[in-house]
């Protein structure tokens, strides 16, 4: 998180910045999201991302050392924004089970989105890049693991509170559910029609029974 000093200098990821520079960083992250979603990680170039952001290519390096680091930051930015949207969309949702509500908040798309989301597209690109490029995998793995850990943490808490079965580890449960959401995201991006919200809730309820949720 940014930390502002008395001299109006902001510390971001260990680097000292002027407050106005944060707007440039967010502009750059949004430009990276747009470019990667448009052409894919492998074809995305820093010079084109900088052009989208209205910046010079050299200025990108004042924030990020390379494309992989920028991609990881853009992915986290997209996920954070999607989680906020999901929380807002689900704040008045008719879901009684808190477990289902927590899981629903992690899906990189919800019923208020009218098209595939930035989070969906960047997650798929992240998986693809990690598969194809060992260097990218090394740099992007923490982003992938953090996404999985959000699922695992929900199941860990559920087991501690005694309303989720302990017959299966939280890591297995989290990986299983993340794989479902990832697969659905890929199908959606490929043009397969979405499952209706009503059907999703019914499916989650069945999964909750399978997980031993009380």
N, C-alpha and C positions, 0 to 999 in steps of 0.2 A: 504494500500500500504506500502511496506517496506520503512523505513527511515534510511539512513546510517549516522553515526556520524563520527567525525574526527578520532576516535579511531578504525574505521573500524568495528563497531558493528552495526548490523541491528536490527531495531525494527519491529517485525511482530506481529500484533494483540496484542500489549501491552507487548510482551515478547522480551527480548534482545537476539540477535543471532549473531554469526559470519557469515560473508557473504557466506562462503563455505557451511554453514548449509542449505541455501535455496535450493541447489541442492538435498540435502537429503530429504527435505520436498517434492519437486516435484516428486522425485523418489518414495516416500511413497504414494503420491496421485495417481500416475499412477499405482502402485501396487494394491492399493485399488480398483481402477476402474476395473482393470483386474480381480481381485478376485470376486468382487461383481457381475460383468457381467457374470462370469463363474458359480458361485454357488448360487447367490442370496444373498440378505442382511441377511436373517435369518440364513443361513448356513455359511456365511463368518465369519472367526475367525481372531482376531488380530494377532495371532501367524502365521497363514498362509499368511496374508498380509505382515507381517514383513519378512517372509522367501522369498517371491517374491521380496521384495525390497532389500534383502541382509542385513537386519538389525536384531537386537535382538528384541524380543517382548517388552522388557522393554523400549527400545529406542523410541517406538511408543508413549509412555506416556509423553515423553519430548515435544511432539507436540500437542497431543490430549488427552483429559481426558477419552474418551470412544469411542466405535465403532460408535455411532450415530454422534458424533462430527466429526470424521474422514469421515464418509459417507457424511455428509453435505458439508464438504470442498472438497471432491472428486467430488461431484455433481456440485458444483460451478466451479471447475476447468474444468470439462468436458464441461459445458455449455459455459464458457468463450472461450475455445479453439474452440468450434463449431461455436460460433458467429463470431470469427475471420475468420474461414474457409468460412463461408457463405458470409461475407462481401467481401472477396477476390473473391469468385466464382461469386458473383453478380455484381462486380465492372464494368464489361463490358456487363452485361445482357441487353437484348433488352426489358426493361420494362419502359414505359414512366411514369406511375403513381407512384409517390413517396410513396404513401400510401401502394401500393402493394409491393414495394421494401422493405419498413421497415418491413412489416409483414413477407415477405419471409425470411428476415435475422434471424427471431426468430425461424423458423422451425428447429428442431434438426437434420435435414438432408437436403442435397441439391443434385443437379444432379451430382456433382463431386464425391459423395460418392458411392462406389461400394458394400457396405454392411451396415447393421444396425450400427449406430454410438454409441460411448460410451455415449453420451448425451442421446440418445434415451433409451438405456438400463438402465442407472441410474435413469432417470426420472420415468420410469415404476416401478423400484424397490422402488423408494422413495414413490410413491403413494401406492404401495402394503404394504410396511412396516408401513406407517402411518395408513393404514386401519386396519392392523392386530395387531399392537403393540402401545398402548396408550403412552408408554414411548418414543418410537421412534417418534410418531406423535408430541409430545411436542418439541422434539429437532429438527425435520426436517421441521416443519411447516414454519419456516422463509424462507427456501430454496424454498418451494412450492409457498409461497406467493410472493417471489421475481420474480419467473418465470411469475406468473400471472400479476404482476405489470408492467412488460415490455410491455405486450399487452395493459394493461389499459392506460399506459402513451401515447401510440401512438394514441389511440382514444381520450384521453383528449386533446392532442395537436390539433388533427383534429377538434374537436368541438370548441376549442378556435379560430381556424383560419377560422371556418365557412364552412369547406368542408366535415364535417361528421354530419349526422343527430343528433339532440338532443332529438329525440323521445325515444331513449333508452339510458340508462346510460353507461358510458365507462366500468364500471365493468361488466355489463351484456354482452356487446359486446366483451370485452376481454375474459371473461370466455367461451363464445360461441366458439370463434375462437380457444382458447387453447384446448378446448375439441375435436375439429375436429382434430387438430394436434396430440393430445394424442391418439385418437382412431386410426388414421392412423399409428402411431408409433407401437401400439399394433398389428395391422394387419400385418404390415411389419415384426415385430419380429416373428410373428406366421407363416410367409411364404407366405402371400398373395402378389402377384405381385404389384409393385409400379405403381401408376398412372403416366403417362408420363408427362414430363415438360410442353408440349404444352397444355395438358388437364388441368393441375394445373393452368396455367396462365388464361385459359378460365374460370375456376371455380372461381378464385379470382376476375376476372373482373365482373362476375355476382354478387358475394358477395359485391363488391365495389358499384355496382348499388343499391343493397338492403340496404346498409348502408348509402346511400345518398351521397356517395363520389363524389365530383365535379372535 
